[in-house]
Amino acid sequence: MAEKLQALKQQVCTSIDDAKNKLHQLGDAIWHCPELAYEERQAHDTLVRFFTQEKGWTVEAHYKLDTAFRATWGPVGGAGVGSVVNVGFLCEYDALPSIGHACGHNLIAESGAAAAFGLKAVLECGEAWPVPIKVTVLGTPAEEDGGGKVDLLREGAFEDLDVVFMAHPTQKNATFLPAMAIQGMQVKYRGRASHASAYPWEGINALDAAVMAYNNISVLRQQLRPDWRIHGIIKHGGVKPNIIPDYSELEYYLRTSSHRDLPNIKAKAEACFRAAALATGCEVEIKFDKNEFYEVLRNRTLEDLFEENGRALGMKFTNEGFSGSTDFGNVSHAVPGIHPYFYIGSEALNHTAEYTAASGADEAQFYTLRTAKALAMTALDVIFSPGVLDKIKQEFREAKLQEERN
């Protein structure tokens, strides 16, 4: 079977190479029309059209969310006997305000689609595979703001998947980089306007509340654990110097290495914001984002397989570095999966205008499709290597138990 598996992996690579032009066009179309979270209508339509035009896929547009989709192929093989092995690939495609695809989500969408495309091309060759196999692609909107994957988890979109794959562009190849749990929040202070020179004593200064809150959080940092992070901005602080501001607004992110610590850091931050309201006499409204993002739950079996396949394709890996946060973390607590990172030919940093340019450059294509090949090759290992899927699921169960004990 080992020789057969290697031959299948080569076929995957050939299939992706043969389709490189239309795969490039797919990612390029998304890059040229950056759309914000939950508004990715053209990206959604582009991906739906791609899978609809490819024979054999069952495509569900607007799947559970307006800009989400699902494309499925199979099951095939197994003569209708045994449990289906359902392999999932995820596509992200939302952009950032003002600077477009500065996190390369156009390449995430392309690599996920390409990996699924290559895997299907091999599996549909007509052989009698020993187990029934299904390939699923989920389009998951709003990673940058909101958490579309968390919404889809809540709606049951991941329940029948055995493993999930996606890959994120950055400055290096890494099978895993730590991703923190995160909770977003908005804080609004309401005071009373007054003339700042003639009768300031009649005013209640909402900007003072925002500044005090900002400083309260800064003081709190000394008492935070080393692996916790709080960072935020003042989004609104007044309209004119001679008017006591009657409204201010802040936006903050709270991050911890484990989602189980989020209630603790949330309580500490909330006390800081309410203290500023009490000191200034303002009314305060505190709103936490609907979705928390969890840390990524590692699956080293999948990571090792991906690294082995990547190295066979010429990828060089590092385990140094750190990522931000991702709603894939929530997925990894529900289904075994991996979220590796890949180099795209540029040293530019994510969330910069330079990275926007890099994610749309022709040079990124080689690296994106190479990563797609490694993902699809890893999926073949999961499907056909004896005992691998059982090992992956056992590791997942043990990691969940360890998490509960902690």
MOFEN-V894682 format. One record per residue. N is the residue number from 1. RES is the residue in one small letter. PSI is psi as a letter, one per 30 degrees, with the letter a starting at -180 (none if undefined). D_LAST is the distance of its C-alpha to the last C-alpha in Angstrom with 1 decimal. Layout:
N/RES/PSI/D_LAST
N/RES/PSI/D_LAST
This chain:
1/m/f/40.5
2/a/e/39.4
3/e/e/42.7
4/k/e/42.6
5/l/e/39.2
6/q/e/40.5
7/a/e/43.5
8/l/e/41.4
9/k/e/39.4
10/q/e/42.7
11/q/e/43.9
12/v/e/40.9
13/c/e/41.8
14/t/e/45.5
15/s/e/44.8
16/i/e/42.8
17/d/e/45.5
18/d/f/48.2
19/a/g/46.6
20/k/e/45.7
21/n/e/48.3
22/k/f/47.1
23/l/e/43.5
24/h/e/44.4
25/q/e/46.3
26/l/e/43.2
27/g/e/41.1
28/d/e/44.1
29/a/e/44.9
30/i/e/41.4
31/w/e/41.7
32/h/f/45.1
33/c/i/44.0
34/p/k/40.7
35/e/k/39.3
36/l/l/36.6
37/a/k/33.6
38/y/g/34.7
39/e/g/38.2
40/e/h/38.3
41/r/e/41.2
42/q/e/43.2
43/a/e/40.3
44/h/e/39.4
45/d/e/43.1
46/t/e/43.4
47/l/e/40.6
48/v/e/41.7
49/r/e/45.3
50/f/e/44.1
51/f/e/42.5
52/t/e/45.3
53/q/f/47.9
54/e/k/46.3
55/k/k/47.4
56/g/f/45.1
57/w/k/42.3
58/t/j/41.7
59/v/k/40.8
60/e/j/39.5
61/a/l/40.1
62/h/h/38.3
63/y/j/35.6
64/k/f/33.6
65/l/l/34.0
66/d/e/37.3
67/t/g/36.6
68/a/l/34.3
69/f/l/35.8
70/r/k/35.2
71/a/k/37.3
72/t/k/37.1
73/w/k/39.2
74/g/a/39.5
75/p/l/38.5
76/v/k/40.9
77/g/l/41.5
78/g/g/40.5
79/a/h/43.6
80/g/g/41.5
81/v/k/39.7
82/g/l/35.9
83/s/k/32.9
84/v/k/33.2
85/v/j/31.2
86/n/j/30.6
87/v/k/29.9
88/g/k/29.1
89/f/k/30.1
90/l/k/29.3
91/c/k/31.8
92/e/l/31.3
93/y/g/34.5
94/d/l/34.2
95/a/l/35.6
96/l/l/35.3
97/p/k/37.7
98/s/e/40.9
99/i/g/40.0
100/g/b/39.4
101/h/i/37.4
102/a/f/36.0
103/c/g/32.7
104/g/g/34.6
105/h/f/33.5
106/n/e/36.9
107/l/f/36.0
108/i/e/32.7
109/a/e/34.9
110/e/e/37.4
111/s/e/35.1
112/g/e/33.4
113/a/e/36.8
114/a/e/38.3
115/a/e/35.6
116/a/e/36.1
117/f/e/39.9
118/g/e/40.0
119/l/e/37.9
120/k/e/40.1
121/a/e/43.2
122/v/e/42.4
123/l/f/41.2
124/e/g/44.3
125/c/f/46.8
126/g/g/47.6
127/e/l/46.3
128/a/j/44.9
129/w/k/41.2
130/p/f/39.6
131/v/l/36.9
132/p/k/37.2
133/i/k/35.8
134/k/k/35.1
135/v/k/34.6
136/t/k/33.1
137/v/k/33.3
138/l/k/31.6
139/g/j/32.9
140/t/j/30.1
141/p/l/31.5
142/a/h/30.2
143/e/e/27.5
144/e/f/28.9
145/d/j/28.9
146/g/e/27.5
147/g/i/25.4
148/g/e/27.6
149/k/e/25.0
150/v/e/22.8
151/d/e/26.1
152/l/e/26.9
153/l/e/23.5
154/r/f/24.3
155/e/g/27.7
156/g/g/26.6
157/a/f/28.0
158/f/g/25.4
159/e/e/25.3
160/d/g/27.7
161/l/k/26.6
162/d/e/25.3
163/v/l/24.5
164/v/k/25.0
165/f/k/26.5
166/m/l/27.5
167/a/k/28.3
168/h/k/28.7
169/p/k/31.5
170/t/a/31.1
171/q/f/32.8
172/k/l/31.5
173/n/k/30.3
174/a/k/26.6
175/t/f/24.6
176/f/k/21.5
177/l/k/21.1
178/p/k/17.9
179/a/k/18.1
180/m/l/16.4
181/a/k/15.5
182/i/k/18.5
183/q/k/20.2
184/g/l/23.9
185/m/l/26.0
186/q/k/29.7
187/v/k/31.4
188/k/k/35.0
189/y/k/37.3
190/r/k/40.6
191/g/b/43.3
192/r/k/47.1
193/a/l/49.5
194/s/l/52.5
195/h/k/54.9
196/a/f/53.3
197/s/e/56.5
198/a/e/58.8
199/y/i/56.4
200/p/f/52.8
201/w/f/52.2
202/e/f/52.4
203/g/l/49.3
204/i/j/45.6
205/n/j/44.1
206/a/f/41.1
207/l/e/41.0
208/d/e/40.6
209/a/e/37.5
210/a/e/36.1
211/v/e/36.9
212/m/e/35.4
213/a/e/32.2
214/y/e/32.1
215/n/e/32.6
216/n/e/30.1
217/i/e/27.4
218/s/e/28.8
219/v/e/28.6
220/l/e/25.0
221/r/e/24.0
222/q/f/24.6
223/q/g/21.8
224/l/l/19.2
225/r/l/16.5
226/p/f/18.2
227/d/g/16.2
228/w/l/17.1
229/r/k/20.4
230/i/k/22.9
231/h/k/26.3
232/g/a/29.1
233/i/l/32.8
234/i/j/35.6
235/k/f/37.1
236/h/k/40.0
237/g/g/41.6
238/g/l/45.2
239/v/f/48.4
240/k/k/51.0
241/p/f/51.2
242/n/g/53.7
243/i/k/51.6
244/i/k/48.8
245/p/k/45.8
246/d/g/45.0
247/y/k/42.0
248/s/l/39.2
249/e/k/36.1
250/l/l/33.0
251/e/k/30.4
252/y/l/26.9
253/y/k/23.9
254/l/k/20.5
255/r/k/18.0
256/t/l/14.5
257/s/f/12.6
258/s/k/9.9
259/h/f/11.5
260/r/f/9.0
261/d/f/10.8
262/l/e/14.1
263/p/e/15.1
264/n/e/15.0
265/i/e/17.2
266/k/e/19.3
267/a/e/20.2
268/k/e/21.2
269/a/e/23.3
270/e/e/24.9
271/a/e/26.0
272/c/e/27.7
273/f/e/29.6
274/r/e/30.7
275/a/e/31.9
276/a/e/34.2
277/a/e/35.6
278/l/e/36.3
279/a/e/38.0
280/t/f/40.3
281/g/g/41.0
282/c/l/39.8
283/e/k/38.1
284/v/k/34.8
285/e/k/33.1
286/i/k/29.5
287/k/k/28.3
288/f/k/25.0
289/d/k/25.2
290/k/e/24.8
291/n/k/22.3
292/e/k/19.0
293/f/k/18.4
294/y/l/15.0
295/e/l/14.2
296/v/k/15.6
297/l/j/13.6
298/r/k/15.5
299/n/j/17.7
300/r/f/19.4
301/t/e/22.0
302/l/e/23.3
303/e/e/23.2
304/d/e/25.2
305/l/e/27.7
306/f/e/28.2
307/e/e/28.8
308/e/e/31.2
309/n/e/33.2
310/g/e/33.2
311/r/e/34.6
312/a/f/37.2
313/l/g/38.3
314/g/g/38.5
315/m/k/35.2
316/k/k/33.9
317/f/l/30.2
318/t/l/28.2
319/n/g/24.5
320/e/k/25.3
321/g/l/24.9
322/f/k/22.7
323/s/l/22.9
324/g/c/22.5
325/s/l/20.8
326/t/k/21.7
327/d/f/21.5
328/f/f/21.1
329/g/e/17.4
330/n/e/17.4
331/v/e/19.6
332/s/f/17.3
333/h/f/14.7
334/a/e/17.6
335/v/k/19.8
336/p/k/19.5
337/g/l/21.3
338/i/l/22.2
339/h/i/23.2
340/p/l/25.3
341/y/l/27.6
342/f/k/31.3
343/y/k/34.1
344/i/g/37.1
345/g/g/39.8
346/s/k/39.2
347/e/g/37.5
348/a/l/37.5
349/l/k/34.3
350/n/l/32.6
351/h/h/33.6
352/t/l/37.0
353/a/e/40.5
354/e/e/40.8
355/y/e/37.9
356/t/e/39.6
357/a/e/42.7
358/a/e/40.8
359/s/f/39.1
360/g/g/42.5
361/a/k/44.3
362/d/e/45.8
363/e/f/44.2
364/a/f/40.7
365/q/e/41.9
366/f/e/41.9
367/y/e/38.3
368/t/e/37.1
369/l/f/38.8
370/r/e/37.8
371/t/e/34.2
372/a/e/35.1
373/k/e/36.6
374/a/e/33.5
375/l/e/31.4
376/a/e/34.0
377/m/e/34.3
378/t/e/30.6
379/a/e/31.0
380/l/e/33.9
381/d/e/31.7
382/v/e/29.3
383/i/e/32.3
384/f/f/34.5
385/s/k/32.7
386/p/k/32.2
387/g/f/28.7
388/v/e/27.1
389/l/e/25.9
390/d/e/24.5
391/k/e/22.6
392/i/e/21.3
393/k/e/20.1
394/q/e/18.5
395/e/e/16.5
396/f/e/15.5
397/r/e/14.5
398/e/e/12.4
399/a/e/10.6
400/k/e/10.0
401/l/e/8.8
402/q/e/6.3
403/e/e/5.2
404/e/e/5.4
405/r/e/3.8
406/n/none/0.0
